[in-house]
């Protein structure tokens, strides 16, 4: 079964991250309702290697991070083009917010799309980049780096 499988080998001291809907890599999109736990060391990866205790510690950090992760949006949503990046300040995200209405979005669409009530919950693959290109004080990230200790 694994005869022709290719792995990217990543050491147990690699950086663990959570990826949220809208994040794209290698032509793959994290879809609404999904969360992706990833480990990398400057390139692709996920085949972990290292001492048993190091690998176990990393996997436990990932498991703890997924358990404690903020709610994940389950509906496709864009950021409204009317969003003012210079005034948006992130607050705590304690629950998943559904798209609030339809408006012209900061994503590739010629028709009005559902917009996220909070820009961090936008899930289109290019709307976060479009929002960040407007020069916000706080750039949006769909990658959440995990702390060193769970």
C-alpha positions in Angstrom: 0.0 0.0 0.0 2.8 2.5 0.7 5.2 1.2 -2.0 4.8 4.3 -4.2 3.9 6.9 -1.6 6.1 9.9 -1.3 6.6 11.6 2.1 8.1 14.8 3.0 10.2 14.0 6.1 9.8 16.6 8.9 11.8 16.5 12.1 9.9 16.5 15.4 11.2 20.0 16.2 9.3 21.4 13.1 6.7 24.2 13.4 3.2 22.9 14.0 0.3 25.1 12.7 -3.4 25.1 12.2 -4.7 26.1 8.8 -8.2 27.6 8.5 -10.8 27.7 5.7 -9.6 29.8 2.7 -5.9 28.8 3.1 -4.5 27.4 -0.1 -1.3 25.4 -0.7 -0.3 23.1 -3.6 -3.6 23.8 -5.3 -5.5 22.5 -2.3 -8.0 24.6 -0.4 -9.0 24.2 3.2 -12.8 24.1 2.8 -15.4 25.7 5.0 -16.0 23.5 8.0 -12.5 22.1 7.9 -9.4 22.7 10.1 -6.0 21.3 9.0 -3.2 20.5 11.4 0.1 20.8 9.6 3.8 20.5 10.4 6.5 21.9 8.3 10.2 23.0 8.4 10.4 25.4 5.5 9.0 23.1 2.9 6.1 20.7 2.6 5.8 18.0 5.2 3.9 15.8 7.6 5.8 12.5 7.9 7.2 13.2 11.4 10.5 11.7 12.5 12.6 11.9 15.6 12.9 10.4 19.0 9.7 8.7 20.3 9.1 11.3 23.0 9.7 14.2 20.6 7.2 12.9 18.1 4.7 12.1 20.8 5.1 15.7 22.3 4.5 17.2 18.8 1.4 15.1 18.2 0.0 16.0 21.6 0.6 19.7 20.9 -1.3 19.4 17.6 -4.2 17.4 19.3 -4.4 20.0 22.1 -4.4 22.9 19.6 -7.2 21.3 17.5 -9.2 20.7 20.7 -8.8 24.4 21.8 -9.1 25.9 18.3 -11.5 28.8 17.6 -14.7 27.8 15.8 -14.3 27.0 12.2 -16.6 28.7 9.6 -18.9 26.2 7.8 -20.2 28.4 5.0 -18.4 29.9 2.2 -18.1 33.6 2.8 -16.1 36.6 1.5 -15.0 39.8 3.0 -17.3 42.8 2.0 -15.6 45.3 -0.3 -16.9 48.0 2.0 -14.8 46.7 4.9 -12.4 49.4 6.1 -9.1 47.7 6.9 -7.8 50.7 8.8 -10.5 50.5 11.4 -10.9 46.8 11.8 -9.5 45.5 15.1 -9.8 41.8 15.9 -11.6 40.8 19.0 -11.8 37.4 20.6 -13.4 34.8 18.4 -15.6 32.7 20.6 -18.2 31.3 18.3 -18.6 30.6 14.6 -20.4 33.5 12.9 -22.5 32.9 9.9 -22.3 35.1 6.9 -24.4 38.2 7.7 -25.7 39.4 4.3 -24.8 39.6 0.6 -22.6 42.3 -0.7 -19.9 42.9 -3.2 -16.9 40.9 -1.9 -13.2 41.1 -2.0 -12.9 37.9 -4.0 -13.2 36.9 -7.6 -16.9 37.1 -8.2 -19.1 39.1 -10.5 -22.1 38.7 -8.3 -22.9 39.5 -4.7 -21.7 36.8 -2.3 -22.4 36.1 1.4 -20.0 38.1 3.5 -18.4 37.1 6.8 -19.6 38.9 9.9 -15.9 38.9 11.0 -13.2 39.0 8.3 -11.3 36.2 10.0 -14.2 33.9 9.0 -14.0 34.6 5.3 -13.3 31.4 3.4 -12.7 32.3 -0.3 -9.1 31.5 -1.3 -8.2 35.1 -2.4 -10.3 37.4 -0.3 -7.8 37.4 2.6 -5.0 38.4 0.2 -7.3 41.1 -1.2 -8.1 42.4 2.3 -4.4 42.5 3.2 -3.6 44.4 0.0 -5.8 47.2 1.2 -3.2 47.9 3.9 -4.9 46.8 7.2 -3.3 47.6 10.5 -3.8 44.0 11.5 -3.2 41.6 8.6 -5.5 38.5 8.5 -3.9 35.2 8.8 -5.3 31.7 8.1 -2.3 30.1 9.7 -2.2 29.9 13.5 1.2 29.0 14.9 1.1 26.9 18.0 2.8 27.8 21.3 5.8 25.8 22.4 3.9 24.1 25.2 0.3 22.8 25.2 
